[in-house]
């Protein structure tokens, strides 16, 4: 499923290049932005297939493998709430270049990691850098194309780059792990980062402008999310202590956000039922999709004993249809409103999850790959409409903020889903897999019922 992220992109005063080089400069800027967005989307999915190889080399158990994924996801999600404002203050071009440099260097650190702790630490830095790159990359596209029609086409190309990266992630991870090593999934980022920085030389410079940063809100959010994930993954006495920290930090976050003049998450936003429904549906879809990619990556390799390359190929039918389905869902939502495709997509995903309950170690892998398709199609049908519902529900001047909240909620939910389901399968794979599928189906059933509250086509805003 496409990330379909619409980051918290700042409104920038365009810095116009010279007229004779404007078209070339815009194309180079778009290419750099697209590659940057694709790179951070790829790293959200390419690692899953390499996890068994990482565990074998570094001696990591299930909890360690969960942290390899969630260290990136949580840093990415938690900081995405504020990095749009940082991009404003630093200037999009400067923020994008900084994020790309840090992402590239931290990728090298991942590939060179001598032990699990070093790898997880480098993944955290990767996630921080990705949170900076994402909003700045879209801001650069908006800056480079002043004509609305050309800008719309450029943004569509930018989004397609992320969709393609997510779709190719499992296959690329399997291929790199097989022909090279698990370290190859990180080293491959280095030449791409170098190309991005070379393209940025021709990009127009962005003017920085003041933007409020809610540091207390950001800090309490990071502590709460990290502690909650630690509690789920580690368990035991430390887990209970972490849960207490998560509760205290969460309460502090709510109190801080209720009194800040420029909160990172305005709590009043959730009084709009369309916003609450879109965030809930986005979270449920992320739990179902990203967690199942994580679990079935382990299933193909640890339970059925297939290679990393074979595992990546088994995800190709699932991920290959996502980009096309996203486009169809967006067109249907534009014509009939978001409720119809959401009411179709979520039941399809639930059916896909329920049929996977019958999968066991003896199920032919090609059949498992086919059974994963309804889940992917249902999720891909749901995400563009729920994003549209979120955007319809807020004033234009709060669209960036709402998009940041939605995407952060989706990333956090996916990370927590991986933490919970990883803990379940660690105690018995097939039993844990079935419980995980049942939980995902239940969440999507609840959000399917909530989706009836959305406005139908007659109530669509012009």
FILUM-745722 format. One line per field, with one value per residue (C-alpha): x, y, z; residue in one letter. Coordinates in Angstrom, 3 decimals, decimal comma. Each point is the difference from the previous one (the first is absolute). Example, Ala and Ser with C-alpha at 12.3 -4.5 7.8 and 13.67 -1.06 7.14 Angstrom:
u [12,300 / 1,370]
v [-4,500 / 3,440]
w [7,800 / -0,660]
residu [a / s]
% end
This chain:
u [0,000 / 1,230 / 1,013 / -2,107 / 1,622 / -0,987 / 2,546 / -0,188 / 1,409 / 0,616 / -1,264 / 3,073 / 0,625 / 1,464 / 3,548 / -0,090 / 2,967 / 1,150 / -2,638 / 2,285 / 0,727 / -3,360 / -1,274 / 3,245 / 0,299 / -3,583 / 0,546 / 3,179 / -1,723 / -2,880 / 2,409 / 1,911 / -3,227 / -1,481 / 3,177 / 0,113 / -3,613 / 0,444 / 3,143 / -1,646 / -3,093 / 2,227 / 1,779 / -3,330 / -0,607 / 3,289 / 1,342 / -2,842 / 1,226 / 3,573 / -0,997 / 0,787 / 3,461 / 0,561 / -1,072 / 2,329 / 3,034 / -0,474 / -1,589 / -3,257 / -3,207 / -3,530 / 0,042 / 3,264 / -1,423 / -3,082 / 2,226 / 1,877 / -3,301 / -1,622 / 3,060 / -0,311 / -3,794 / -0,489 / 2,688 / -1,433 / -3,591 / 0,503 / 2,216 / -2,111 / -2,388 / 2,580 / 2,365 / -2,283 / 0,576 / 3,732 / 0,022 / -1,655 / 2,562 / 3,058 / -1,289 / -1,169 / 3,139 / 2,311 / -2,167 / -0,227 / 3,768 / 0,666 / -2,483 / 1,473 / 3,562 / -0,968 / -2,118 / 2,857 / 2,590 / -2,313 / -0,646 / 3,743 / 0,023 / -2,788 / 1,943 / 3,163 / -1,740 / 2,044 / -2,823 / -3,734 / 0,174 / 2,035 / -2,454 / -3,026 / 1,698 / 0,806 / -3,589 / -1,228 / 2,197 / -1,326 / -3,554 / 0,814 / 1,555 / -2,960 / -2,386 / 1,920 / 0,248 / -3,691 / -1,631 / 2,971 / -0,144 / -3,626 / 0,657 / 2,752 / -2,416 / -2,536 / 2,705 / 1,338 / -3,371 / -1,949 / -2,557 / -2,840 / -0,468 / 3,720 / 0,257 / -2,861 / 1,755 / 3,275 / -1,606 / -1,641 / 3,409 / 1,496 / -2,718 / 0,392 / 3,679 / -0,914 / -2,621 / 2,480 / 2,635 / -2,415 / -1,057 / 3,589 / 1,292 / -0,496 / 1,321 / 3,033 / 0,692 / -0,133 / 2,229 / 2,617 / 0,107 / 0,410 / 2,601 / 1,868 / -0,810 / -2,511 / 2,411 / -0,692 / -3,510 / 1,699 / 3,077 / -2,195 / -1,186 / 3,454 / 0,146 / -3,624 / 0,756 / 3,003 / -2,159 / -2,597 / 2,614 / 1,492 / -3,448 / -0,583 / 2,880 / -2,303 / -3,077 / -1,158 / 0,731 / -2,907 / -0,390 / -0,423 / -2,876 / -1,070 / -2,124 / -1,042 / 1,503 / -1,823 / 3,023 / -1,759 / -2,763 / 2,499 / 2,137 / -2,908 / -1,344 / 3,352 / 0,358 / -3,562 / 0,241 / 3,450 / -0,921 / -3,230 / 1,829 / 2,694 / -2,681 / -1,626 / 3,226 / 1,997 / -2,669 / 0,957 / 0,764 / 1,719 / -3,029 / -2,359 / 2,300 / 0,070 / -3,787 / -0,191 / 2,380 / -2,157 / -3,167 / 1,641 / 1,543 / -3,294 / -1,867 / 2,671 / -0,351 / -3,760 / 0,426 / 2,729 / -1,962 / -3,067 / 1,865 / 2,501 / -0,771 / 1,434 / -0,386 / 1,605 / -3,369 / -3,017 / -2,359 / -3,042 / 0,687 / -1,470 / -3,380 / -0,748 / -1,353 / 1,424 / 3,469 / -0,410 / -1,321 / 2,810 / 2,699 / -1,561 / -0,351 / 3,535 / 1,339 / -1,926 / 1,178 / 3,619 / -0,237 / -1,471 / 2,331 / 3,425 / -0,258 / -1,018 / 2,947 / 2,245 / -1,603 / -0,185 / 3,603 / 0,912 / -2,565 / 1,432 / 3,575 / -0,208 / -3,039 / 0,120 / 3,803 / 0,107 / 2,792 / -0,132 / -0,277 / -2,856 / -1,736 / 0,296 / -1,495 / -2,948 / -0,934 / 0,127 / -3,640 / -1,134 / 1,968 / -0,049 / -3,685 / 0,153 / 0,982 / -2,711 / -2,616 / 0,988 / -0,667 / -3,399 / -0,961 / 0,971 / -2,163 / -2,981 / 0,373 / 0,181 / -3,227 / -2,100 / 1,608 / 2,234 / -2,711 / -0,724 / 3,541 / 0,657 / -3,149 / 1,191 / 3,693 / -0,168 / -2,281 / 2,240 / 2,996 / -1,929 / -0,862 / 3,660 / 1,049 / -2,575 / 1,004 / 3,598 / -1,138 / 0,169 / 3,685 / 2,437 / 3,508 / -1,212 / -1,880 / 1,654 / 1,866 / -1,522 / -3,437 / 1,031 / 1,197 / -3,372 / -1,895 / 1,903 / -1,396 / -3,497 / 1,602 / 2,186 / -2,841 / -2,309 / 2,600 / 0,968 / -3,668 / -0,359 / 3,042 / -0,523 / -3,688 / 0,749 / 2,710 / -2,533 / -2,510 / 2,608 / 0,782 / -3,700 / -0,630 / 2,473 / 0,421 / 2,585 / 2,397 / 0,127 / 0,403 / 3,729 / -0,504 / -2,793 / 2,097 / 2,893 / -2,297 / -1,506 / 3,307 / 1,593 / -2,970 / 0,373 / 3,729 / -0,345 / -2,826 / 2,017 / 2,946 / -2,140 / -1,669 / 3,410 / 0,892 / -3,204 / -0,132 / 3,710 / -0,490 / -2,953 / 1,803 / 3,074 / -2,054 / -1,156 / 0,014 / -3,182 / -2,130 / 1,420 / -0,607 / -3,672 / -0,478 / 1,734 / -2,272 / -3,084 / 1,066 / 0,622 / -3,381 / -1,764 / 1,624 / -1,005 / -3,537 / -0,313 / 1,313 / -2,273 / -2,970 / 1,384 / 0,312 / -3,787 / 0,239 / 1,816 / -1,887 / -1,281 / 0,431 / -2,908 / 1,752 / 3,388 / 1,469 / 0,629]
v [0,000 / 3,396 / 2,149 / 2,704 / 2,468 / 3,611 / 1,527 / 3,141 / 2,069 / 3,641 / 2,822 / 1,428 / 3,144 / -1,342 / 0,898 / 0,388 / -1,217 / 1,847 / -0,168 / -1,835 / -2,795 / -0,162 / -3,158 / -1,919 / 1,149 / -1,065 / -3,430 / -0,534 / 1,135 / -2,409 / -2,854 / 0,676 / 0,282 / -3,159 / -1,979 / 1,279 / -0,965 / -3,388 / -0,670 / 0,516 / -1,990 / -2,833 / -0,201 / -0,411 / -3,325 / -1,287 / -1,122 / -2,438 / -2,751 / 0,369 / -0,487 / -3,736 / 0,583 / 2,881 / -2,203 / -2,788 / 2,279 / 2,148 / -2,626 / 1,931 / -1,524 / 1,043 / 3,102 / 1,153 / -0,426 / 1,986 / 2,850 / 0,005 / 0,908 / 2,095 / 2,126 / 1,497 / 0,140 / 1,651 / 2,655 / 0,717 / 0,230 / 1,922 / 2,705 / 0,412 / 2,049 / 2,791 / -0,276 / 1,999 / 2,978 / -0,749 / -0,005 / 3,419 / 1,415 / -1,402 / 0,274 / -3,062 / -0,382 / 0,206 / -2,359 / -2,493 / 0,024 / -0,404 / -2,859 / -1,758 / 0,273 / -1,375 / -2,755 / -1,076 / -0,011 / -1,884 / -2,557 / -0,591 / -0,375 / -2,602 / -1,957 / 0,082 / -0,751 / -2,564 / -0,900 / 0,352 / 3,066 / 1,916 / -0,946 / 1,109 / 3,286 / 0,691 / -0,836 / 2,651 / 2,585 / -1,191 / 0,572 / 3,505 / 0,878 / -1,487 / 2,173 / 3,060 / -1,154 / -0,763 / 3,442 / 1,835 / -2,119 / 0,918 / 3,642 / 0,069 / -1,320 / 2,671 / 2,611 / -1,150 / -0,016 / 3,230 / -0,985 / -1,926 / -2,551 / -0,805 / -0,081 / -2,519 / -2,283 / 0,385 / -0,871 / -3,050 / -1,132 / 0,590 / -2,128 / -2,742 / -0,248 / -0,845 / -2,543 / -1,731 / -0,100 / -1,624 / -2,537 / -0,917 / -0,005 / -3,701 / -1,121 / 2,285 / -1,132 / -3,654 / 0,512 / 2,054 / -2,403 / -2,988 / 1,287 / 2,204 / -0,075 / 1,633 / 2,924 / 0,645 / 1,293 / 2,921 / 0,498 / 0,399 / 3,320 / 1,541 / 0,506 / 1,158 / 2,587 / 1,217 / 0,411 / 1,977 / 2,388 / 0,480 / 0,903 / 2,453 / 2,152 / 1,256 / 0,355 / 3,519 / 1,040 / 0,394 / 3,004 / -0,909 / 1,497 / -0,056 / -2,988 / -1,027 / -3,163 / -1,779 / -1,556 / -1,085 / -1,674 / -1,696 / -1,239 / -1,471 / -1,680 / -1,655 / -1,231 / -1,360 / -1,850 / -1,427 / -1,178 / -1,599 / -1,873 / -1,118 / -1,300 / -2,073 / -1,412 / -0,698 / -0,923 / -1,121 / 2,369 / 2,477 / -0,091 / 0,894 / 2,851 / 1,250 / -0,156 / 2,278 / 2,432 / -0,118 / 0,803 / 2,899 / 1,412 / -0,411 / 1,910 / 2,705 / 0,191 / 0,524 / 2,688 / 1,797 / -0,085 / 1,378 / 3,156 / 0,716 / 2,875 / -2,051 / -3,663 / -2,726 / -1,823 / 2,278 / -2,194 / 1,894 / -1,434 / -3,325 / 1,511 / -0,149 / -3,507 / -0,294 / 0,690 / -2,575 / -2,563 / 0,605 / -0,279 / -3,180 / -1,607 / 0,998 / -1,530 / -3,255 / -0,341 / 0,579 / -2,624 / -2,523 / 0,637 / 0,806 / -2,520 / -2,778 / 0,757 / -0,320 / -3,226 / -1,723 / 0,948 / -2,095 / -2,675 / -0,664 / -0,207 / -1,372 / -2,270 / -1,084 / 0,319 / 1,927 / 2,360 / 3,768 / 0,417 / -2,499 / 1,805 / 3,342 / -1,470 / -1,371 / 3,581 / 1,186 / -0,922 / 1,767 / 3,186 / 0,187 / 0,958 / 2,669 / 3,026 / -0,692 / -0,572 / 3,247 / 1,915 / -1,663 / 0,673 / 3,659 / 0,414 / -1,714 / 2,161 / 3,128 / -0,906 / -1,608 / 1,187 / -1,954 / -2,053 / -2,372 / -1,257 / -0,246 / -2,084 / -2,289 / -0,141 / -0,814 / -3,075 / -1,281 / 0,325 / -1,771 / -2,887 / -0,179 / -0,219 / -2,680 / -2,293 / 0,208 / -1,654 / -3,324 / 0,401 / -2,364 / -1,330 / -2,420 / 2,601 / 0,370 / 3,341 / 1,003 / -0,437 / 2,156 / 2,669 / -0,092 / 0,179 / 3,169 / 1,850 / 0,798 / 1,555 / 2,232 / 0,978 / 0,843 / 2,154 / 1,709 / 0,802 / 1,538 / 2,241 / 2,693 / 0,531 / 0,262 / 2,537 / 1,943 / -0,170 / 1,447 / 2,845 / 0,750 / 0,256 / 2,790 / 3,568 / 0,523 / 1,773 / -3,069 / -2,615 / -0,442 / -0,430 / -2,533 / -1,950 / -0,132 / -1,310 / -2,643 / -1,308 / 0,012 / -2,008 / -2,494 / -0,466 / -0,340 / -2,516 / -2,073 / -0,010 / -1,000 / -2,704 / -1,479 / 0,129 / -1,763 / -2,603 / -0,716 / -0,784 / -2,264 / -2,082 / -0,295 / -2,197 / -2,356 / 1,074 / -1,464 / 0,735 / 3,532 / 0,516 / -0,886 / 2,307 / 2,792 / -0,518 / -0,006 / 3,250 / 1,712 / -1,160 / 1,250 / 3,438 / 0,374 / -1,148 / 2,770 / 2,670 / -1,347 / 0,712 / 3,467 / 0,754 / 0,145 / 3,306 / 1,623 / 2,243 / -1,590 / 1,430 / 2,416 / 1,716 / 0,283 / 3,474 / 1,682]
w [0,000 / -0,808 / 2,855 / -1,598 / 2,261 / -0,332 / 2,320 / 1,935 / -2,808 / 0,770 / -2,134 / -1,645 / -1,932 / -3,259 / -0,842 / -3,776 / -2,025 / -3,089 / -2,793 / -2,461 / 2,470 / 1,781 / -1,709 / 0,474 / 3,603 / 0,756 / -1,537 / 2,001 / 3,181 / -0,618 / -0,667 / 3,214 / 2,028 / -1,532 / 0,686 / 3,590 / 0,669 / -1,693 / 2,048 / 3,383 / -1,073 / -1,198 / 3,346 / 1,757 / -1,820 / -1,455 / 3,399 / 0,776 / -2,307 / 1,289 / 3,662 / 0,299 / -1,489 / 2,435 / 2,889 / -1,108 / -0,388 / 3,107 / 2,235 / 0,330 / 1,299 / -0,873 / 2,212 / -1,573 / -3,503 / 1,003 / 1,158 / -3,316 / -1,678 / 2,718 / 0,817 / -3,479 / -0,086 / 3,379 / -0,473 / -3,439 / 1,223 / 3,241 / -1,504 / -3,129 / 2,131 / 0,292 / -2,946 / -2,280 / 2,278 / 0,043 / -3,810 / 0,091 / 2,395 / -1,780 / -3,577 / -1,938 / -2,118 / 3,015 / 2,061 / -2,862 / -0,535 / 3,731 / 0,296 / -3,049 / 1,321 / 3,419 / -1,564 / -2,278 / 2,789 / 2,364 / -2,763 / -0,173 / 3,793 / -0,261 / -2,599 / 2,119 / 3,315 / 1,962 / 2,374 / 0,494 / 2,274 / -2,589 / -2,743 / 2,019 / 0,913 / -3,653 / -0,941 / 2,446 / -1,722 / -3,365 / 1,217 / 1,241 / -3,365 / -1,891 / 2,010 / -1,226 / -3,626 / -0,482 / 0,479 / -1,510 / -3,162 / -0,680 / 0,871 / -2,647 / -2,611 / 0,874 / -0,166 / -3,387 / -1,817 / 0,198 / -2,661 / 1,734 / -2,795 / -0,260 / 3,779 / 0,220 / -2,489 / 1,883 / 3,347 / -1,609 / -1,273 / 3,459 / 1,632 / -2,624 / 0,896 / 3,586 / -1,108 / -2,279 / 2,741 / 2,467 / -2,639 / -0,897 / 3,582 / 0,829 / -3,384 / 0,206 / 3,547 / -1,017 / -3,030 / 1,853 / 2,934 / -2,314 / -2,467 / 2,485 / 3,712 / 2,333 / 0,214 / -3,665 / 0,770 / 1,754 / -2,176 / -3,084 / 1,477 / -0,327 / -3,796 / -0,025 / 2,686 / -2,003 / -3,118 / 1,971 / 1,361 / -3,475 / -1,368 / 2,830 / -1,240 / -2,773 / 2,193 / 0,922 / 3,572 / 2,406 / 2,252 / 3,670 / 1,912 / 3,657 / 1,037 / 3,528 / 1,490 / 2,820 / 1,696 / 3,254 / -2,016 / -2,291 / 2,908 / 1,967 / -3,164 / -0,719 / 3,592 / 0,105 / -3,329 / 0,660 / 3,495 / -1,231 / -2,751 / 2,452 / 2,349 / -2,755 / -1,438 / 3,162 / 2,548 / 3,493 / 2,857 / -2,324 / -2,244 / 2,832 / 1,059 / -3,587 / -0,115 / 3,048 / -1,702 / -3,140 / 1,964 / 1,852 / -3,184 / -1,856 / 2,702 / -0,092 / -3,778 / 0,225 / 2,654 / -1,963 / -3,242 / 1,707 / 1,067 / -2,799 / -2,420 / -2,888 / 1,003 / -2,076 / 0,110 / 0,561 / 2,012 / -1,263 / -3,448 / 1,107 / 0,825 / -3,717 / -0,519 / -3,513 / 1,408 / 2,764 / -2,495 / -2,489 / 2,678 / 1,429 / -3,436 / -0,964 / 3,211 / -0,514 / -3,600 / 1,037 / 2,740 / -2,429 / -2,924 / 1,420 / 2,830 / -2,391 / -2,282 / 3,062 / 1,224 / -3,386 / -0,780 / 3,038 / -0,896 / -3,457 / 1,314 / 3,544 / -0,297 / -3,647 / -0,296 / -3,280 / -1,051 / 0,330 / -3,788 / -0,208 / 2,854 / -1,763 / -3,168 / 1,988 / 0,885 / -3,609 / -0,873 / 3,178 / -0,477 / -3,788 / -0,179 / 2,676 / -2,088 / -2,607 / 2,701 / 1,722 / -3,222 / -0,476 / 3,625 / -0,342 / -3,108 / 1,625 / 3,116 / -2,177 / -1,779 / 2,734 / 3,228 / 2,383 / 1,680 / -2,915 / -0,651 / 3,745 / 0,469 / -2,784 / 0,832 / 3,700 / -0,364 / -2,800 / 2,344 / 2,803 / -2,315 / -1,011 / 3,644 / 0,810 / -2,871 / 1,218 / 3,255 / -1,847 / -0,891 / 1,711 / -0,534 / -2,714 / -2,071 / -3,428 / -0,025 / -3,352 / 1,543 / 2,979 / -2,442 / -1,760 / 3,301 / 0,932 / -3,034 / 1,420 / 3,095 / -2,162 / -2,323 / 2,882 / 1,707 / -3,265 / -0,683 / 3,466 / 0,461 / -2,724 / 0,977 / 3,715 / -0,822 / -2,087 / 2,870 / 2,345 / -2,391 / -0,610 / 3,740 / 0,764 / -1,264 / -2,720 / 2,345 / 2,269 / -2,732 / 0,590 / 3,734 / -0,539 / -2,473 / 2,450 / 2,750 / -2,310 / -1,249 / 3,438 / 1,332 / -2,841 / 0,553 / 3,770 / -0,362 / -2,441 / 2,397 / 2,975 / -2,094 / -0,791 / 3,704 / 1,102 / -2,762 / 0,260 / 3,676 / -0,847 / -2,629 / 2,235 / 2,364 / -2,764 / -3,609 / -1,449 / 3,071 / 0,209 / -3,718 / 0,359 / 2,985 / -1,915 / -3,005 / 2,240 / 1,721 / -3,354 / -1,337 / 3,142 / -0,259 / -3,648 / 0,804 / 2,591 / -2,382 / -2,749 / 2,297 / 0,783 / -3,724 / -0,354 / 1,899 / -2,905 / -2,379 / -3,204 / -3,515 / 0,349 / 2,892 / -1,665 / 0,163 / -3,332]
residu [x / x / x / x / x / x / x / x / x / x / x / x / x / x / x / x / x / x / x / x / x / x / x / x / x / x / x / x / x / x / x / x / x / x / x / x / x / x / x / x / x / x / x / x / x / x / x / x / x / x / x / x / x / x / x / x / x / x / x / x / x / x / x / x / x / x / x / x / x / x / x / x / x / x / x / x / x / x / x / x / x / x / x / x / x / x / x / x / x / x / x / x / x / x / x / x / x / x / x / x / x / x / x / x / x / x / x / x / x / x / x / x / x / x / x / x / x / x / x / x / x / x / x / x / x / x / x / x / x / x / x / x / x / x / x / x / x / x / x / x / x / x / x / x / x / x / x / x / x / x / x / x / x / x / x / x / x / x / x / x / x / x / x / x / x / x / x / x / x / x / x / x / x / x / x / x / x / x / x / x / x / x / x / x / x / x / x / x / x / x / x / x / x / x / x / x / x / x / x / x / x / x / x / x / x / x / x / x / x / x / x / x / x / x / x / x / x / x / x / x / x / x / x / x / x / x / x / x / x / x / x / x / x / x / x / x / x / x / x / x / x / x / x / x / x / x / x / x / x / x / x / x / x / x / x / x / x / x / x / x / x / x / x / x / x / x / x / x / x / x / x / x / x / x / x / x / x / x / x / x / x / x / x / x / x / x / x / x / x / x / x / x / x / x / x / x / x / x / x / x / x / x / x / x / x / x / x / x / x / x / x / x / x / x / x / x / x / x / x / x / x / x / x / x / x / x / x / x / x / x / x / x / x / x / x / x / x / x / x / x / x / x / x / x / x / x / x / x / x / x / x / x / x / x / x / x / x / x / x / x / x / x / x / x / x / x / x / x / x / x / x / x / x / x / x / x / x / x / x / x / x / x / x / x / x / x / x / x / x / x / x / x / x / x / x / x / x / x / x / x / x / x / x / x / x / x / x / x / x / x / x / x / x / x / x / x / x / x / x / x / x / x / x / x / x / x / x / x / x / x / x / x / x / x / x / x / x / x / x / x / x / x / x / x / x / x / x / x / x / x / x / x / x / x / x / x / x / x / x / x / x / x]
% end
